Amino acid sequence: MFQQVDENDKDYFTGVDCPQSGDRCRSGEATAEPGCSTKVSEPGKIDYILLSYYWFTTVRSDSAACTPGMSDHHLLRGAAAWEP
């Protein structure tokens, strides 16, 4: 079983499927937007970092702003504690 590094970021819990009262949601911050890529019509989540529930805890992430002309994606950074 895998977890998404930003599945606990309540700032992006929206709608019926991702209530603010939940602990986890497979949503997350957008990693693509029209300002970065002409192939994207609206902001969306297209990049993921997945880690095992068995080995990692305290997952966190952040999506940095894109740099036009450098990449058509935002940089997605993730961190977690390793629990052997």
C-alpha positions as CSV (number, residue, x, y, z in Angstrom):
1,M,0.0,0.0,0.0
2,F,1.3,3.4,-0.9
3,Q,0.7,6.9,0.3
4,Q,1.0,10.2,-1.6
5,V,3.3,12.7,0.1
6,D,0.7,15.4,0.0
7,E,-2.4,13.4,0.9
8,N,-2.5,15.0,4.4
9,D,-2.4,18.7,3.1
10,K,-5.9,19.9,4.2
11,D,-5.4,23.1,2.2
12,Y,-6.3,21.0,-0.8
13,F,-9.2,18.9,0.6
14,T,-12.2,20.0,-1.3
15,G,-15.6,18.5,-2.4
16,V,-17.6,15.5,-1.2
17,D,-14.7,13.1,-1.7
18,C,-12.2,15.1,0.3
19,P,-13.9,16.6,3.4
20,Q,-12.0,18.9,5.7
21,S,-12.8,16.4,8.5
22,G,-10.7,13.6,6.8
23,D,-7.2,12.7,7.7
24,R,-6.0,11.9,4.2
25,C,-7.1,12.6,0.6
26,R,-5.6,11.9,-2.7
27,S,-5.8,15.4,-3.9
28,G,-2.8,17.7,-3.4
29,E,-1.5,21.0,-4.8
30,A,-1.5,21.5,-8.6
31,T,1.7,20.7,-10.4
32,A,0.7,21.9,-13.8
33,E,-1.0,25.1,-14.9
34,P,-1.6,27.2,-18.1
35,G,1.2,29.6,-17.3
36,C,3.7,26.7,-17.3
37,S,2.5,24.8,-20.3
38,T,0.4,25.6,-23.4
39,K,-0.9,22.0,-23.2
40,V,-2.7,22.6,-19.9
41,S,-6.1,24.4,-19.9
42,E,-6.6,24.6,-16.1
43,P,-4.5,23.9,-13.0
44,G,-4.2,20.2,-12.1
45,K,-2.3,17.5,-10.3
46,I,-0.2,15.5,-12.7
47,D,2.9,14.7,-10.6
48,Y,3.1,12.4,-7.6
49,I,5.6,11.1,-5.1
50,L,4.4,7.8,-3.6
51,L,5.9,6.1,-0.5
52,S,5.2,2.8,1.3
53,Y,3.0,3.1,4.4
54,Y,5.1,0.3,5.9
55,W,8.4,2.1,5.7
56,F,7.6,5.9,5.9
57,T,5.7,8.1,8.2
58,T,5.1,11.9,8.7
59,V,4.9,12.6,4.9
60,R,4.9,16.2,3.7
61,S,5.2,18.0,0.4
62,D,5.1,21.3,-1.4
63,S,4.7,22.3,-5.0
64,A,7.0,25.2,-6.0
65,A,6.1,27.7,-8.6
66,C,7.0,26.8,-12.2
67,T,9.7,28.7,-14.1
68,P,8.3,29.4,-17.6
69,G,10.7,28.1,-20.3
70,M,12.4,25.7,-17.8
71,S,9.7,23.1,-17.3
72,D,6.0,22.6,-17.9
73,H,5.6,21.2,-14.4
74,H,6.0,22.6,-10.9
75,L,8.8,21.1,-8.8
76,L,7.2,18.7,-6.3
77,R,9.2,18.3,-3.2
78,G,8.5,15.6,-0.7
79,A,9.8,14.5,2.7
80,A,9.1,11.7,5.1
81,A,10.5,9.9,8.2
82,W,11.9,6.5,7.5
83,E,10.7,3.9,10.1
84,P,12.7,0.7,9.7
